[in-house]
Amino acid sequence: MSAPTVLITGTSTGIGLETAVGAARAGWRTVATMRDVSRADALRRAADAAGVADLLEVRRLDVTDQASVTACVADVVDAHGRLDAVVNNAGAGHVGTLEQETIDDVRAVMEVNFFGVLHVSRAALPHLRAARGRLVTVSSVGGVVGQPFNEAYCAAKFAVEGFMESLAPLAATVGVTVTVVEPGAVASEFVTNVGVDRDAAVDA
């Protein structure tokens, strides 16, 4: 029987990178995806160091582009014959408050952190049903408790939580387990990548 296959989004840094290496170390055929595959060097080095490079492959996937998602999922199933698990990890931090940003800014946060999760989940679910697999979504403590200057990000994560809680019992009837992970602060590049000007943010 072939090794189970997992697709993980947002694996260039942080939780996604560590999850991809950990899954490969556990014996899973790991498809590590990211929007910009030129940023895969750190992941490849980590996989080499862990001795699991042969179980890990890097593919391009932009969660905000439905065509990219559909093509990637189809290619993975075509290459490996199965998809046993998906980890929705891709996301983008955002700091701001309503009077200092536009509605388009908020929409952009929702596109990555909420609709991106839906794009990937929708494409994967038929294959997860066939495998009686698992859909894992990395949310945040910001999906449980609202935080000042984090309104759009928290709104997106609250939406993810509600969506997945609602999907879980239905998915269970067709053999798919839905899991939400709510990490707190993690020492990674995630916050650095937000690029916030703290002084500007509080200078109302």
N, C-alpha and C positions, 0 to 999 in steps of 0.2 A: 504494500500500500504506500502511495506517495506521501511525502511529508505534508502536513496541513499548511495552508497558505494564508498569510495575513497581509493585508494592505494597510499601511499607516501613513497618514497625511502629516505634513509639516515636520519633516525629520532632519532639517539642516542643522538645528541646534536644540539644546534644552531637553525637555521631556520627550519630544518626538525622537530625537537622536538616541537617547538612552533606552527608550522603549523598543526601538528598532533593533539595537544591539542585543538587548535582553531577550527579545523574541527569537532572534536567530540563535542565541546561546541556548535557548530552551528547545531548539530543534525545529523551529518553524521556518518554512520557506518565506522569507520576509521581503515584501515589496515596499521599499521606502520611497515615498514620493515627496516632491517639493516643487514649488513653482519655478525656481531657478536652479537647474541641476549643476550650474557652475559653482554652486555653494556646497557641493557634496563632499569636498575634500575632508572635512573634519569627521564626517560620518564614516567615510571609507577608512580613514586612519584608525578610528575606534573599532571598526569591524576587524581590521587586520590585527590590531593589538589583542582583540578577544579571540582571534582564531576562527572567526565565523564568516569571513569574506565570501566563502563559497555558498553560503546560505542567504546572502543579502544582495539584492539588486536595487538599483536606483532608477526611478522613472519620473518623468515630468508629469505633474498634475497641478492645475490651477483650480482650486475649489470654487472660485467665483465664475468659472467658465464651464457651462454645462457640457459643451462639446468636448472639452478637455477631459472632464470627469468620465463621460460616457465612453470615450475612446480608451482611456487608461484602464477602466474596469474591464471592458471587453477584451483588451489585449492581455490582461493578466489571466483571465479565465481561459482564453484561447491558448496561452503559453503553458499554463499549469493544470488546466482541466478542472479547477475548483477554486472556490474562495470560501474559506472557513471562518474568517474573522476580519473585521474592519475596525481600526482605531481612528476616530475623528479627532485629530489633535491640532490640525492647522488652525491658526487664529492670529489675531493682531491686537496688541494692546492699544489703548487709547486713553488719553487724559484730556478732559475739557469740561466745560459747563455750558448750559443752554444759551446764555447770553453772549458767549464768546465764540460760538461756532455756528455753522450753518446746518440746516436740515440735511443738506447733501453730505456733510461730514458724518452725521449720524447714520444716514443711509449706507455710507461706505463701511462703517463699522458693522452694521447688520449684515451686509453682503458677505463679508468674510466670516464673521463669528456665528451667524445664524443660518443664512441661506446656503453658505458653503457646506455646512453640516448636512443640510437637507439634500443638496445636490448629490453628495457622496452616498448618503444613506439610501436614497431612492434608487440610485443606479446599482447599489450592491445588494439590496434586499432579495431580489429573486434568486441570486446565487447563494445567499446566506440561508434562505429557505431550503434550497436543495441540499445544503450541507448540514442543516440544523445547527447553524453556527451562532456567532456572537457579534453584536454591534456595540462597540464601546465608544463613548463620547467623553472627551476631556472637557469638562466645564471649568468651574472656578468657585472659590469661596465667594467671588463676586456674583455668582448666580444664586446665592443664598442670602447674602446681606448686601444691601445697597451701600455704596461708598461715595463720599463727596468727591467731586471732580472726576468721577468715573461713571457718569450716568449712562452714556451710550453703551459702553462696554458691559456694564452690569445689566442693562436692559437686554442686550443680546444674549447674555448668559442665562438670565431669568427665562427668556424665550426658549432657549435650548432645553433647559430643565423641564419646563412645562410640556414641551413637545415630546421629549423622550419619556417622561412619566406617563403621558397619555398613550404613546405608541407601545410601551412595554407590554401591557396585558394582551393587546391584539397580536403583537409579534409572537408572544409566547404560545398562542394557539396554533401557530404554524411552525413551531420549533425553534424560533430565534430568540435568544436571550439578549435583552437590552440592558446595558450598564452605563451609569453616569459616574464619573470620577470628579471630585471637587477639591483639587489641590489648593493649598494656601500659597504663601510666598515661596518661591523656589529660586535658589541661586543659579541663575542662567542669564542668557542674553536677552530674555524676553522684555524686561523693563527697559534695558538700555535701548532696545530697538524702537521703543515708543517715541524717543526723541523729544520729550517734553521740556519746555522752558519753565521751570518751577516758578521763578519770580514773575514771569508774565502771566502764568496761570492764576496767581493769587492777587495780582495787581488789578483789581477791578476799577 
